Amino acid sequence: MKKAGIIGGSGFIGSYVTKVFLDNGYQVKVSSTDITNKEKYQHLMSLKHSDRIEFAPLNVEDKEALRSFVSGCDIVVHGGTPFQLSVQDPQKDLFDRTIKGTENFLEVVSQTPGIEKVVLIASVASWNTNFPMPAGGKSFTDSFDENDTRFISNESHPYAQAKYLVHQAVEKFITEKSGLSFEITSVSPVMVMGRSLSTRQDSTSSGLQYLIKNKIAPDPFIQAIYDNDLPLTIVDVEDVARAIFNAATTKGLHGKDYLLTSETYKASDVNLMLNHYAPKENGAVIYQNARATTDLGVQFKPVRETLANYSN
């Protein structure tokens, strides 16, 4: 039986990734920053085949801990960078930590025998740090796909800039390391929504859905979404997990980075759908998913279905 190591495997997206690997006959190793805090991962024990889960402590900035975690894994999925809106010191809290953590991870997996595939969970921000605003030179109605030039702005949210810089580190590693014994594939989801598998209160993705459903603005970033009725491009968390699994188990995808995306709706319509009302306008397909649909075989759910599944 093959083993998949899921860094961040008990988070909002990671829990579904853990589930899809279990459902497909894998042993799964799930990382935890605090192995003594079982509340972080207890919900995974109710999954079918949970007897095949191994929990292991991990600090992604610790090379030896990373080496121990990935040892014995055939597949490694790295989704351990949290979605972080509140940042006091971007350089210290995000840029240094995430970039160094990614560089450490890539170094360790390149030195670990037996790994066949690495999947990195990136973000639409690695393509456009302005998201949910358009990339530079584009309007809200202009489409965006993997053929477009990546865009970064120093005025973008620090989290978005960190995701962009991490992708640059990954591209640099792939360019410099020819002849790797494994493939690296990235996936870049837009705003991920849907029902959480846990009842934890610290999930930013679930929290964002709660805020939009109840039109609560804890900071200027969220308030700007309401004030400008910004268009939000959404993807279902289950579709993201399926895309990750397919990327991990499909050969010939080395160096590719896929946008994972469904439709775009204005924030006011997202609010309506989260409250089980029909949107006033039809959704538009702005961020394209044709490449992921073709290569990864994922048919992305309509946003109305995704938001209907959300639960407080």
N, C-alpha and C positions, 0 to 999 in steps of 0.2 A: 504494500500500500504506500503510495507516494505521500510526501508531507509538504504542506504549504505553511510558511511562516508569515503571519499577518501582523505587521507593525501597526498598532492602532486598531487592532482587531475587535475591540469592544466598544468603539465609538459609533457614532450615528451611521456613517457609511460602512465602517469596518465590521460592524455586527452582521450586516447583510452579506458582506464578503465572506466572513467566517461561515455563515449559514450556507451559501451556495457551494463552497468547497466541501463542507460536510455532506451536503445533499448529493454531491458527485463522487463520493467515496474516498475522500482524502482524510488523512490525519492532519490536524491543524494545530500549530503552535501560535498562541496569542500573547502579545507583549502587554505588560502592565508596568506603569511607572511606579506603582506602589502595590506590590503583590499582597500586602496585608489588608488592603482595602477591598474586600470582596464585593462591596456594593458596586464597584466599577464594572465588574464582569459577571456578576451572579446571574444576570438575565440570560447569558449564553448557555447556562446549564439546563435551561428548559428547552433548548433546541433538540431536534431529533439527531441522534448519533452524538450527543454531547460527550459520551464516554471517549470519543476520539480527540477531545480537546486537551491540550497541554498549556498551562499558563506559566509564563516565565517573566521575571523582572527584567526591565530594560530601560536604560538611559541612553538615548541615541547619540549623545555626545561622548559616550564611553566606548572606545574601540573594542576593548576586551569583552564587554558585555554584548556588543553587537556580534562579535565573533562567536561567542557562545550561543547567541540566539539563532543565527543563520546556519550553524553547523547541523548537518543532517537534513537540511531542507532541499527539496527539489525545486520549489518555487518560492520566491520571496516577494511579498507585496508590501510596499512602503506607503502607508497612509498615516504616518504618525505626526504630521504637522497640523496642529489644531487651527481651526478657523477662529481667528482672533481679531475682534473689532476694537477692543479697548487696549491701547498700548501707551505706556508711559515713556519708555525709551526705545524707539524703533531699532536703533543700532544694536543695543544690548539684548532687548527682549525678542527681536525678530531676526534681523539681518545676520548678526554673528552666529546666533544659535542654529537657525535653520540651514544656512549655507554650510557652516562647519559640520553640522550633523549629516547633511547630505553627502559632503565630501568624504567624511569618515565612513559612511555607509557604503559608498561606491568603492572605496579602497578595500574595505573588508570583504565585500562579496566577490571582488576580483581576485582575492587571495584564497577563497574558500572553494575547495573541490566539491563537485557533485551538483552545484546549482545549475539548473537548466534555463530558468527564466526569471527575470526581475521585472515587476510592474510598479511604476511610480504613479501615485495618485497626485496629479498636479492640480491645476485650476484654470478656468477661463482667464484668470488674471495673468497667467503666464503667456497668454496671447494678447490680452488687452487690459492693462492695469486700470483703465478708466471705467471698466464694467461696474455698474450697469449703464454708465454713459457710453456713447460710441467711441471707438478708437479715433485718434486724430485724423481729420480729413473726411470722416464719415458722418452721416446723419443717422437719426434713430431708425430710419426705414431702409438703410443700406444693409445688404447681407454681409455676412462674415463667415469665411471658412478657412481651412488649413492652407489655402493658397495665398491668403493675405499676409502682409508683412506684420510681424509682431510689433506691438506698440507699448511703450513705457513712458510715463510722465512722472517727474519728481513731485508733482502736486497730487498724485494718486494716493490712495490710502496705503499706509506702510505695509499692511498685510499683502496687498496686491503687488507692491514692489518686491516684497520678499519672495513671493511665488515666481515672479518673473526672473529674479536673480538666481533662484534655485534652478530653474530650467536652463539658464545659461551655463551653470556649473555642470549640469547633466550633459548638455550638448558638447561642452569642452572635453569632458571625460570620454564620451563616445568617439570623438574625433581623434583624441590622442591615444586611445587604447584600441589598437587594431588587433584582430585575432583573439577576441574574447571567446571563452568557451561557453558563454551563455548569451541570450538576447536580452536587451533592455527595451521595454515599450512603456510609453507614458499615456495616460488618459487625462483629459482636462474637462471636467464637468463644469457646467454653468451653475446657477443657484440650485442646490440639491434640496428637494422637499419630499414629503411623504410621512408615513407613520414610523415612529421610532420603535425599535424592538425592546427598548428599556424604558423604565420610568424615571431615569435619572433627570435631575433638574439642571445639569451643567452643560447640556448640549447646545452649542451656539446655533446649529442648524434648526433644531426643534424650537429653540427660543425665538429665533427670527420669525418662524411661522406664527408663533403665539403673538409676537408683537404686531405683525401685520394683520392678523385676524382681529385683534382688539384695538388696532390703530394706536399703539403705545410707542412713544419716541423717547428712549432713555438717553439719546445723544443726538448731536446735530446731523450726523450721517444718516440716521434713520429718519429724522424729521424732514430732511431734504427729499427723501424718497416720496413722502406723503405730499409735501408742499408742491413738488413739481410733477406729481403723478407719474413717476418714472416708469418706463416699460421695463419689466423684469422677465428675463429668460430663465426658464425653469426646466429641470430634468428630474425624473423620478428616481429615488434612492435605490429601488430594486433594479431598475434598468442600469444604473451605474455599476452595481455589484455584478450583474450579468456581463456587462462589457468588460469589467476587470477580469472575471474568470475566463472569458473567451480570449482576451488578450494574453492571459497567462498560459493558456493551453493551445494556442495557435502558433505554429512556427512561421518564420519569414517576416516578422514584424519588427525586426531590430531597428531601433532609432526612430520609429514612428511615434507620433503624438496625435491622439484623436480627440476632437471636440465631442463631448457628450451633451446633447441638448435636445429639447423639444420646442414648444412654442413660446412666444413672447406675448405677455399681457401687461396692461397698465396696472400699477399698484392698486388702484381703486377696484379693478376687476379681480385681482388676486384676493383682496379683502372680501369681496362678495363671495367668491368661490369657496374660500376657507370657512365662510359662514353658511355654506350650502345654498347660495343663491346663484342664479345664472349671471354670467358676465354681460355687460352692456355692449361690448364690442367683441368681434371675433379675434381669435389669436392669430398672430403673424409668425411666419418662419423667418427669423432674422439670422440667428446663428445656425449654420447648416450642419446636418448630421449624416450626410450621404456617405462619407468615407467610413464612419463607424458602422453604419447600417450594412454596408457592403463587406468590409473586412472582418467585422466582429459579429455580424449576424444578429444585431439587436434592433428590434422594432420598438421605437420609443413611444411610451404611453402618452395619450393626450393629457395636457395639464389639468383639465377639469377632473379627470379620473384620479390623478395624483393628489390633488388638493382635497378631494372628497374622502380620501383615505386618512388624512391627517387627524390626529387626536391629541387633545391637550395632555 
